[in-house]
Amino acid sequence: VSEVHPFLDGNGRMARLLMNAELTAANHSKIIIPTVFRDDYMGALRKLTRQGDAETYIRMMQRAH
């Protein structure tokens, strides 16, 4: 969702909502991205989608959690 941007607004919120729905379905706790991590989150997401670098994204999510 955040990569394709199908909506005029709310793509990031929808992506985080879907992520948390998947986590909940797998009996994991939700991850809320605090505002202080926004730039790090966006950078990690960019690396994931553009370079396939999942490690940076995973480390970021672990820090936010």
C-alpha positions in Angstrom: 0.0 0.0 0.0 2.7 2.5 0.9 4.7 1.6 -2.2 1.9 1.7 -4.7 0.0 4.7 -3.2 -3.5 3.8 -4.4 -5.2 6.5 -2.3 -4.8 10.3 -2.4 -4.3 10.3 1.4 -3.8 7.7 4.1 -1.5 5.2 2.4 0.9 5.0 5.3 -1.9 4.7 7.8 -3.5 2.0 5.8 -0.1 0.1 5.5 0.4 0.3 9.3 -3.2 -0.8 9.9 -2.7 -3.9 7.6 0.6 -4.6 9.2 -1.0 -4.6 12.7 -3.9 -6.7 11.4 -1.4 -9.4 10.2 0.5 -9.2 13.5 -2.7 -9.6 15.5 -3.9 -12.5 13.3 -0.5 -14.2 14.1 -1.0 -13.6 17.8 1.7 -11.0 18.0 1.4 -7.6 19.6 0.7 -4.5 17.5 3.5 -2.1 16.7 2.9 1.6 17.0 5.5 3.8 15.4 6.3 6.7 17.7 6.7 10.1 16.1 10.4 10.2 17.2 11.0 7.2 15.0 9.2 8.5 11.9 12.3 9.5 9.9 14.1 6.2 10.8 10.9 4.3 9.8 10.6 6.1 6.5 14.2 5.5 5.7 14.0 1.8 6.6 10.8 1.4 4.5 12.5 3.1 1.6 15.5 0.8 1.8 13.1 -2.2 2.0 11.0 -1.2 -1.1 13.8 0.2 -3.3 16.8 -2.1 -2.4 15.1 -5.1 -0.8 17.0 -4.5 2.4 14.7 -6.2 5.0 17.3 -6.2 7.8 17.2 -2.4 8.3 13.4 -2.5 8.4 13.3 -5.4 10.8 15.8 -3.6 13.2 13.7 -0.4 13.0 10.5 -2.3 13.9 12.3 -4.0 16.8 13.4 -0.6 18.1 9.9 0.8 17.8 8.3 -2.1 19.5 
